[in-house]
Amino acid sequence: MSKFERHQKKGDSYYVYPHKHCKKCGQMIEESLTYCPECYKELKEKKEKKKKTRGKEDKLGAKSALKEEKERKKEESLEAKKALKD
């Protein structure tokens, strides 16, 4: 018995055609989709916003790491110069 045959009543001509519902709003959609077009647009916009903010954080993080590395090198060179003087 297929998953759609169980919805067919014996004796009546009642049959539920194969379909799915949107995970977010519950609207009936095609089987190949997961979300209705409206909900999909909203989710896509949210993902793009997250990517933009993550990109900024990554850039800032990389910049601060470079600054820290430069400062560390300066300190090491100063320490080396002091060691040579002594």
Biopython code that builds the backbone (N, CA, C, O; Angstrom):
import numpy as np
from Bio.PDB.StructureBuilder import StructureBuilder

atoms = [
    (1, "MET", "N", (0.856, -1.175, 0.000)),
    (1, "MET", "CA", (0.000, 0.000, 0.000)),
    (1, "MET", "C", (0.902, 1.238, 0.000)),
    (1, "MET", "O", (1.791, 1.361, 0.843)),
    (2, "SER", "N", (0.672, 2.154, -0.947)),
    (2, "SER", "CA", (1.476, 3.372, -0.999)),
    (2, "SER", "C", (0.987, 4.341, 0.065)),
    (2, "SER", "O", (-0.075, 4.156, 0.659)),
    (3, "LYS", "N", (1.771, 5.363, 0.290)),
    (3, "LYS", "CA", (1.406, 6.312, 1.340)),
    (3, "LYS", "C", (0.154, 7.110, 0.995)),
    (3, "LYS", "O", (-0.440, 7.725, 1.880)),
    (4, "PHE", "N", (-0.259, 7.114, -0.269)),
    (4, "PHE", "CA", (-1.453, 7.859, -0.659)),
    (4, "PHE", "C", (-2.689, 6.964, -0.763)),
    (4, "PHE", "O", (-3.819, 7.450, -0.722)),
    (5, "GLU", "N", (-2.469, 5.668, -0.897)),
    (5, "GLU", "CA", (-3.611, 4.748, -0.961)),
    (5, "GLU", "C", (-4.325, 4.648, 0.378)),
    (5, "GLU", "O", (-5.523, 4.366, 0.414)),
    (6, "ARG", "N", (-3.627, 4.869, 1.463)),
    (6, "ARG", "CA", (-4.258, 4.759, 2.773)),
    (6, "ARG", "C", (-5.292, 5.858, 3.006)),
    (6, "ARG", "O", (-6.148, 5.718, 3.879)),
    (7, "HIS", "N", (-5.229, 6.939, 2.249)),
    (7, "HIS", "CA", (-6.196, 8.023, 2.383)),
    (7, "HIS", "C", (-7.446, 7.802, 1.529)),
    (7, "HIS", "O", (-8.399, 8.578, 1.603)),
    (8, "GLN", "N", (-7.437, 6.776, 0.744)),
    (8, "GLN", "CA", (-8.589, 6.501, -0.110)),
    (8, "GLN", "C", (-9.553, 5.588, 0.648)),
    (8, "GLN", "O", (-9.180, 4.507, 1.105)),
    (9, "LYS", "N", (-10.799, 6.046, 0.770)),
    (9, "LYS", "CA", (-11.790, 5.252, 1.484)),
    (9, "LYS", "C", (-12.334, 4.163, 0.565)),
    (9, "LYS", "O", (-12.546, 4.377, -0.628)),
    (10, "LYS", "N", (-12.547, 3.015, 1.143)),
    (10, "LYS", "CA", (-13.133, 1.919, 0.371)),
    (10, "LYS", "C", (-14.629, 2.168, 0.239)),
    (10, "LYS", "O", (-15.296, 2.483, 1.225)),
    (11, "GLY", "N", (-15.142, 2.034, -0.934)),
    (11, "GLY", "CA", (-16.578, 2.200, -1.139)),
    (11, "GLY", "C", (-16.948, 3.605, -1.571)),
    (11, "GLY", "O", (-17.886, 3.763, -2.353)),
    (12, "ASP", "N", (-16.261, 4.630, -1.104)),
    (12, "ASP", "CA", (-16.551, 6.004, -1.520)),
    (12, "ASP", "C", (-15.550, 6.414, -2.605)),
    (12, "ASP", "O", (-14.528, 5.757, -2.804)),
    (13, "SER", "N", (-15.854, 7.479, -3.280)),
    (13, "SER", "CA", (-14.950, 7.966, -4.313)),
    (13, "SER", "C", (-14.048, 9.078, -3.742)),
    (13, "SER", "O", (-13.507, 9.899, -4.482)),
    (14, "TYR", "N", (-13.904, 9.081, -2.410)),
    (14, "TYR", "CA", (-13.092, 10.078, -1.739)),
    (14, "TYR", "C", (-11.621, 9.717, -1.904)),
    (14, "TYR", "O", (-11.217, 8.596, -1.596)),
    (15, "TYR", "N", (-10.815, 10.668, -2.393)),
    (15, "TYR", "CA", (-9.390, 10.435, -2.572)),
    (15, "TYR", "C", (-8.636, 11.728, -2.288)),
    (15, "TYR", "O", (-9.004, 12.785, -2.802)),
    (16, "VAL", "N", (-7.606, 11.658, -1.491)),
    (16, "VAL", "CA", (-6.766, 12.817, -1.205)),
    (16, "VAL", "C", (-5.586, 12.766, -2.169)),
    (16, "VAL", "O", (-4.777, 11.839, -2.132)),
    (17, "TYR", "N", (-5.504, 13.756, -3.014)),
    (17, "TYR", "CA", (-4.415, 13.798, -3.984)),
    (17, "TYR", "C", (-3.104, 14.119, -3.289)),
    (17, "TYR", "O", (-3.075, 14.844, -2.295)),
    (18, "PRO", "N", (-2.021, 13.572, -3.821)),
    (18, "PRO", "CA", (-0.711, 13.819, -3.195)),
    (18, "PRO", "C", (-0.383, 15.315, -3.155)),
    (18, "PRO", "O", (-0.462, 16.003, -4.173)),
    (19, "HIS", "N", (-0.019, 15.803, -1.985)),
    (19, "HIS", "CA", (0.356, 17.198, -1.834)),
    (19, "HIS", "C", (1.131, 17.373, -0.530)),
    (19, "HIS", "O", (1.194, 16.469, 0.303)),
    (20, "LYS", "N", (1.717, 18.554, -0.377)),
    (20, "LYS", "CA", (2.448, 18.892, 0.835)),
    (20, "LYS", "C", (1.951, 20.234, 1.343)),
    (20, "LYS", "O", (1.230, 20.958, 0.656)),
    (21, "HIS", "N", (2.357, 20.542, 2.561)),
    (21, "HIS", "CA", (2.036, 21.840, 3.145)),
    (21, "HIS", "C", (3.329, 22.562, 3.488)),
    (21, "HIS", "O", (4.329, 21.941, 3.846)),
    (22, "CYS", "N", (3.292, 23.885, 3.371)),
    (22, "CYS", "CA", (4.439, 24.726, 3.696)),
    (22, "CYS", "C", (4.813, 24.501, 5.162)),
    (22, "CYS", "O", (3.940, 24.455, 6.029)),
    (23, "LYS", "N", (6.113, 24.362, 5.435)),
    (23, "LYS", "CA", (6.566, 24.121, 6.815)),
    (23, "LYS", "C", (6.324, 25.321, 7.713)),
    (23, "LYS", "O", (6.193, 25.171, 8.928)),
    (24, "LYS", "N", (6.264, 26.512, 7.125)),
    (24, "LYS", "CA", (6.137, 27.710, 7.943)),
    (24, "LYS", "C", (4.677, 28.130, 8.142)),
    (24, "LYS", "O", (4.245, 28.364, 9.270)),
    (25, "CYS", "N", (3.914, 28.224, 7.035)),
    (25, "CYS", "CA", (2.553, 28.759, 7.155)),
    (25, "CYS", "C", (1.456, 27.710, 6.976)),
    (25, "CYS", "O", (0.302, 27.976, 7.312)),
    (26, "GLY", "N", (1.784, 26.530, 6.458)),
    (26, "GLY", "CA", (0.789, 25.476, 6.314)),
    (26, "GLY", "C", (-0.011, 25.517, 5.023)),
    (26, "GLY", "O", (-0.942, 24.730, 4.856)),
    (27, "GLN", "N", (0.324, 26.407, 4.113)),
    (27, "GLN", "CA", (-0.383, 26.515, 2.832)),
    (27, "GLN", "C", (-0.078, 25.285, 1.979)),
    (27, "GLN", "O", (1.038, 24.767, 2.022)),
    (28, "MET", "N", (-1.068, 24.805, 1.196)),
    (28, "MET", "CA", (-0.869, 23.655, 0.345)),
    (28, "MET", "C", (0.065, 24.040, -0.812)),
    (28, "MET", "O", (-0.142, 25.053, -1.481)),
    (29, "ILE", "N", (1.095, 23.212, -1.032)),
    (29, "ILE", "CA", (2.080, 23.481, -2.079)),
    (29, "ILE", "C", (2.345, 22.214, -2.881)),
    (29, "ILE", "O", (1.838, 21.146, -2.539)),
    (30, "GLU", "N", (3.136, 22.324, -3.943)),
    (30, "GLU", "CA", (3.495, 21.167, -4.754)),
    (30, "GLU", "C", (4.404, 20.238, -3.955)),
    (30, "GLU", "O", (5.034, 20.653, -2.982)),
    (31, "GLU", "N", (4.464, 18.986, -4.376)),
    (31, "GLU", "CA", (5.272, 18.000, -3.652)),
    (31, "GLU", "C", (6.760, 18.303, -3.715)),
    (31, "GLU", "O", (7.498, 17.961, -2.791)),
    (32, "SER", "N", (7.208, 18.933, -4.777)),
    (32, "SER", "CA", (8.632, 19.183, -4.950)),
    (32, "SER", "C", (9.140, 20.339, -4.089)),
    (32, "SER", "O", (10.350, 20.498, -3.926)),
    (33, "LEU", "N", (8.236, 21.143, -3.537)),
    (33, "LEU", "CA", (8.624, 22.304, -2.737)),
    (33, "LEU", "C", (8.584, 21.987, -1.248)),
    (33, "LEU", "O", (7.965, 21.013, -0.819)),
    (34, "THR", "N", (9.253, 22.825, -0.476)),
    (34, "THR", "CA", (9.219, 22.695, 0.983)),
    (34, "THR", "C", (8.484, 23.870, 1.603)),
    (34, "THR", "O", (7.781, 23.714, 2.602)),
    (35, "TYR", "N", (8.647, 25.061, 1.003)),
    (35, "TYR", "CA", (8.000, 26.279, 1.474)),
    (35, "TYR", "C", (7.204, 26.911, 0.341)),
    (35, "TYR", "O", (7.534, 26.723, -0.830)),
    (36, "CYS", "N", (6.158, 27.660, 0.682)),
    (36, "CYS", "CA", (5.401, 28.397, -0.326)),
    (36, "CYS", "C", (6.277, 29.558, -0.811)),
    (36, "CYS", "O", (7.232, 29.920, -0.123)),
    (37, "PRO", "N", (5.984, 30.148, -1.962)),
    (37, "PRO", "CA", (6.839, 31.214, -2.507)),
    (37, "PRO", "C", (7.039, 32.394, -1.558)),
    (37, "PRO", "O", (8.140, 32.941, -1.493)),
    (38, "GLU", "N", (6.008, 32.798, -0.827)),
    (38, "GLU", "CA", (6.124, 33.937, 0.085)),
    (38, "GLU", "C", (7.084, 33.624, 1.232)),
    (38, "GLU", "O", (7.960, 34.428, 1.553)),
    (39, "CYS", "N", (6.916, 32.468, 1.839)),
    (39, "CYS", "CA", (7.779, 32.081, 2.957)),
    (39, "CYS", "C", (9.212, 31.870, 2.478)),
    (39, "CYS", "O", (10.159, 32.186, 3.198)),
    (40, "TYR", "N", (9.378, 31.338, 1.266)),
    (40, "TYR", "CA", (10.714, 31.114, 0.728)),
    (40, "TYR", "C", (11.452, 32.434, 0.537)),
    (40, "TYR", "O", (12.647, 32.526, 0.815)),
    (41, "LYS", "N", (10.739, 33.459, 0.060)),
    (41, "LYS", "CA", (11.357, 34.780, -0.121)),
    (41, "LYS", "C", (11.838, 35.328, 1.217)),
    (41, "LYS", "O", (12.949, 35.849, 1.321)),
    (42, "GLU", "N", (10.993, 35.207, 2.242)),
    (42, "GLU", "CA", (11.360, 35.690, 3.572)),
    (42, "GLU", "C", (12.596, 34.970, 4.104)),
    (42, "GLU", "O", (13.502, 35.601, 4.649)),
    (43, "LEU", "N", (12.631, 33.651, 3.946)),
    (43, "LEU", "CA", (13.776, 32.875, 4.429)),
    (43, "LEU", "C", (15.047, 33.248, 3.665)),
    (43, "LEU", "O", (16.127, 33.335, 4.249)),
    (44, "LYS", "N", (14.911, 33.465, 2.373)),
    (44, "LYS", "CA", (16.062, 33.824, 1.550)),
    (44, "LYS", "C", (16.618, 35.190, 1.969)),
    (44, "LYS", "O", (17.834, 35.371, 2.034)),
    (45, "GLU", "N", (15.731, 36.148, 2.252)),
    (45, "GLU", "CA", (16.163, 37.471, 2.705)),
    (45, "GLU", "C", (16.893, 37.374, 4.042)),
    (45, "GLU", "O", (17.913, 38.033, 4.245)),
    (46, "LYS", "N", (16.373, 36.554, 4.953)),
    (46, "LYS", "CA", (17.017, 36.370, 6.255)),
    (46, "LYS", "C", (18.415, 35.792, 6.089)),
    (46, "LYS", "O", (19.352, 36.217, 6.765)),
    (47, "LYS", "N", (18.556, 34.810, 5.179)),
    (47, "LYS", "CA", (19.861, 34.202, 4.953)),
    (47, "LYS", "C", (20.849, 35.225, 4.407)),
    (47, "LYS", "O", (22.008, 35.260, 4.821)),
    (48, "GLU", "N", (20.384, 36.065, 3.469)),
    (48, "GLU", "CA", (21.256, 37.083, 2.889)),
    (48, "GLU", "C", (21.709, 38.083, 3.952)),
    (48, "GLU", "O", (22.865, 38.507, 3.956)),
    (49, "LYS", "N", (20.801, 38.460, 4.851)),
    (49, "LYS", "CA", (21.158, 39.382, 5.928)),
    (49, "LYS", "C", (22.215, 38.758, 6.834)),
    (49, "LYS", "O", (23.167, 39.426, 7.238)),
    (50, "LYS", "N", (22.043, 37.478, 7.150)),
    (50, "LYS", "CA", (23.002, 36.789, 7.999)),
    (50, "LYS", "C", (24.368, 36.726, 7.332)),
    (50, "LYS", "O", (25.394, 36.916, 7.985)),
    (51, "LYS", "N", (24.378, 36.455, 6.014)),
    (51, "LYS", "CA", (25.645, 36.382, 5.291)),
    (51, "LYS", "C", (26.353, 37.722, 5.324)),
    (51, "LYS", "O", (27.570, 37.774, 5.499)),
    (52, "LYS", "N", (25.604, 38.816, 5.155)),
    (52, "LYS", "CA", (26.202, 40.143, 5.157)),
    (52, "LYS", "C", (26.828, 40.447, 6.508)),
    (52, "LYS", "O", (27.950, 40.950, 6.568)),
    (53, "THR", "N", (26.125, 40.153, 7.586)),
    (53, "THR", "CA", (26.660, 40.446, 8.915)),
    (53, "THR", "C", (27.829, 39.534, 9.237)),
    (53, "THR", "O", (28.788, 39.970, 9.874)),
    (54, "ARG", "N", (27.776, 38.287, 8.815)),
    (54, "ARG", "CA", (28.895, 37.372, 9.054)),
    (54, "ARG", "C", (30.117, 37.834, 8.288)),
    (54, "ARG", "O", (31.235, 37.757, 8.797)),
    (55, "GLY", "N", (29.916, 38.314, 7.069)),
    (55, "GLY", "CA", (31.031, 38.809, 6.264)),
    (55, "GLY", "C", (31.712, 39.982, 6.939)),
    (55, "GLY", "O", (32.940, 40.061, 6.947)),
    (56, "LYS", "N", (30.939, 40.892, 7.505)),
    (56, "LYS", "CA", (31.512, 42.047, 8.205)),
    (56, "LYS", "C", (32.292, 41.591, 9.422)),
    (56, "LYS", "O", (33.393, 42.082, 9.672)),
    (57, "GLU", "N", (31.739, 40.659, 10.180)),
    (57, "GLU", "CA", (32.420, 40.161, 11.378)),
    (57, "GLU", "C", (33.727, 39.477, 11.002)),
    (57, "GLU", "O", (34.740, 39.650, 11.680)),
    (58, "ASP", "N", (33.705, 38.697, 9.919)),
    (58, "ASP", "CA", (34.912, 38.008, 9.499)),
    (58, "ASP", "C", (35.988, 39.004, 9.090)),
    (58, "ASP", "O", (37.158, 38.832, 9.431)),
    (59, "LYS", "N", (35.596, 40.051, 8.356)),
    (59, "LYS", "CA", (36.560, 41.048, 7.928)),
    (59, "LYS", "C", (37.142, 41.778, 9.126)),
    (59, "LYS", "O", (38.352, 41.991, 9.202)),
    (60, "LEU", "N", (36.282, 42.160, 10.061)),
    (60, "LEU", "CA", (36.757, 42.853, 11.255)),
    (60, "LEU", "C", (37.663, 41.948, 12.078)),
    (60, "LEU", "O", (38.680, 42.395, 12.608)),
    (61, "GLY", "N", (37.300, 40.703, 12.180)),
    (61, "GLY", "CA", (38.112, 39.757, 12.923)),
    (61, "GLY", "C", (39.479, 39.580, 12.288)),
    (61, "GLY", "O", (40.488, 39.503, 12.989)),
    (62, "ALA", "N", (39.517, 39.516, 10.964)),
    (62, "ALA", "CA", (40.785, 39.361, 10.257)),
    (62, "ALA", "C", (41.643, 40.607, 10.432)),
    (62, "ALA", "O", (42.857, 40.502, 10.609)),
    (63, "LYS", "N", (41.028, 41.778, 10.383)),
    (63, "LYS", "CA", (41.775, 43.020, 10.550)),
    (63, "LYS", "C", (42.369, 43.111, 11.949)),
    (63, "LYS", "O", (43.530, 43.486, 12.114)),
    (64, "SER", "N", (41.578, 42.771, 12.941)),
    (64, "SER", "CA", (42.085, 42.847, 14.321)),
    (64, "SER", "C", (43.197, 41.828, 14.535)),
    (64, "SER", "O", (44.146, 42.097, 15.272)),
    (65, "ALA", "N", (43.097, 40.676, 13.909)),
    (65, "ALA", "CA", (44.144, 39.673, 14.046)),
    (65, "ALA", "C", (45.445, 40.175, 13.424)),
    (65, "ALA", "O", (46.522, 39.947, 13.974)),
    (66, "LEU", "N", (45.353, 40.856, 12.284)),
    (66, "LEU", "CA", (46.547, 41.419, 11.651)),
    (66, "LEU", "C", (47.176, 42.496, 12.525)),
    (66, "LEU", "O", (48.398, 42.552, 12.656)),
    (67, "LYS", "N", (46.355, 43.349, 13.120)),
    (67, "LYS", "CA", (46.864, 44.388, 14.016)),
    (67, "LYS", "C", (47.594, 43.769, 15.198)),
    (67, "LYS", "O", (48.689, 44.203, 15.557)),
    (68, "GLU", "N", (46.991, 42.760, 15.798)),
    (68, "GLU", "CA", (47.606, 42.097, 16.941)),
    (68, "GLU", "C", (48.949, 41.484, 16.559)),
    (68, "GLU", "O", (49.913, 41.553, 17.321)),
    (69, "GLU", "N", (49.000, 40.884, 15.371)),
    (69, "GLU", "CA", (50.243, 40.267, 14.913)),
    (69, "GLU", "C", (51.340, 41.326, 14.718)),
    (69, "GLU", "O", (52.491, 41.104, 15.096)),
    (70, "LYS", "N", (50.984, 42.471, 14.132)),
    (70, "LYS", "CA", (51.952, 43.554, 13.934)),
    (70, "LYS", "C", (52.478, 44.063, 15.280)),
    (70, "LYS", "O", (53.678, 44.280, 15.449)),
    (71, "GLU", "N", (51.563, 44.249, 16.227)),
    (71, "GLU", "CA", (51.968, 44.718, 17.551)),
    (71, "GLU", "C", (52.911, 43.728, 18.232)),
    (71, "GLU", "O", (53.885, 44.123, 18.872)),
    (72, "ARG", "N", (52.610, 42.445, 18.088)),
    (72, "ARG", "CA", (53.448, 41.410, 18.690)),
    (72, "ARG", "C", (54.854, 41.436, 18.073)),
    (72, "ARG", "O", (55.854, 41.296, 18.778)),
    (73, "LYS", "N", (54.913, 41.617, 16.749)),
    (73, "LYS", "CA", (56.214, 41.677, 16.075)),
    (73, "LYS", "C", (57.013, 42.894, 16.528)),
    (73, "LYS", "O", (58.227, 42.816, 16.714)),
    (74, "LYS", "N", (56.320, 44.019, 16.703)),
    (74, "LYS", "CA", (57.001, 45.218, 17.186)),
    (74, "LYS", "C", (57.588, 44.993, 18.567)),
    (74, "LYS", "O", (58.735, 45.352, 18.832)),
    (75, "GLU", "N", (56.790, 44.393, 19.448)),
    (75, "GLU", "CA", (57.253, 44.112, 20.804)),
    (75, "GLU", "C", (58.463, 43.183, 20.796)),
    (75, "GLU", "O", (59.420, 43.382, 21.544)),
    (76, "GLU", "N", (58.405, 42.163, 19.936)),
    (76, "GLU", "CA", (59.521, 41.224, 19.847)),
    (76, "GLU", "C", (60.784, 41.930, 19.347)),
    (76, "GLU", "O", (61.880, 41.684, 19.851)),
    (77, "SER", "N", (60.622, 42.807, 18.354)),
    (77, "SER", "CA", (61.803, 43.517, 17.829)),
    (77, "SER", "C", (62.365, 44.477, 18.874)),
    (77, "SER", "O", (63.583, 44.629, 18.968)),
    (78, "LEU", "N", (61.509, 45.130, 19.662)),
    (78, "LEU", "CA", (61.975, 46.010, 20.725)),
    (78, "LEU", "C", (62.730, 45.217, 21.797)),
    (78, "LEU", "O", (63.770, 45.655, 22.289)),
    (79, "GLU", "N", (62.199, 44.066, 22.145)),
    (79, "GLU", "CA", (62.853, 43.207, 23.129)),
    (79, "GLU", "C", (64.210, 42.734, 22.613)),
    (79, "GLU", "O", (65.173, 42.654, 23.376)),
    (80, "ALA", "N", (64.286, 42.424, 21.328)),
    (80, "ALA", "CA", (65.543, 41.971, 20.742)),
    (80, "ALA", "C", (66.570, 43.102, 20.758)),
    (80, "ALA", "O", (67.750, 42.870, 21.024)),
    (81, "LYS", "N", (66.122, 44.321, 20.474)),
    (81, "LYS", "CA", (67.033, 45.470, 20.497)),
    (81, "LYS", "C", (67.549, 45.730, 21.917)),
    (81, "LYS", "O", (68.727, 46.028, 22.115)),
    (82, "LYS", "N", (66.647, 45.612, 22.904)),
    (82, "LYS", "CA", (67.045, 45.806, 24.312)),
    (82, "LYS", "C", (68.060, 44.741, 24.725)),
    (82, "LYS", "O", (69.014, 45.034, 25.447)),
    (83, "ALA", "N", (67.858, 43.525, 24.274)),
    (83, "ALA", "CA", (68.781, 42.422, 24.617)),
    (83, "ALA", "C", (70.154, 42.681, 24.006)),
    (83, "ALA", "O", (71.171, 42.364, 24.622)),
    (84, "LEU", "N", (70.196, 43.253, 22.803)),
    (84, "LEU", "CA", (71.488, 43.551, 22.178)),
    (84, "LEU", "C", (72.227, 44.677, 22.898)),
    (84, "LEU", "O", (73.453, 44.653, 23.000)),
    (85, "LYS", "N", (71.483, 45.658, 23.395)),
    (85, "LYS", "CA", (72.094, 46.782, 24.116)),
    (85, "LYS", "C", (72.712, 46.313, 25.430)),
    (85, "LYS", "O", (73.767, 46.799, 25.838)),
    (86, "ASP", "N", (72.051, 45.371, 26.082)),
    (86, "ASP", "CA", (72.541, 44.898, 27.391)),
    (86, "ASP", "C", (73.648, 43.935, 27.163)),
    (86, "ASP", "O", (74.214, 43.407, 28.120)),
]
sb = StructureBuilder()
sb.init_structure("model")
sb.init_model(0)
sb.init_chain("A")
sb.init_seg("    ")
for serial, (resi, resn, name, xyz) in enumerate(atoms, 1):
    if name == "N":
        sb.init_residue(resn, " ", resi, " ")
    sb.init_atom(name, np.array(xyz, "f"), 0.0, 1.0, " ", f" {name:<3s}", serial, name[0])
structure = sb.get_structure()
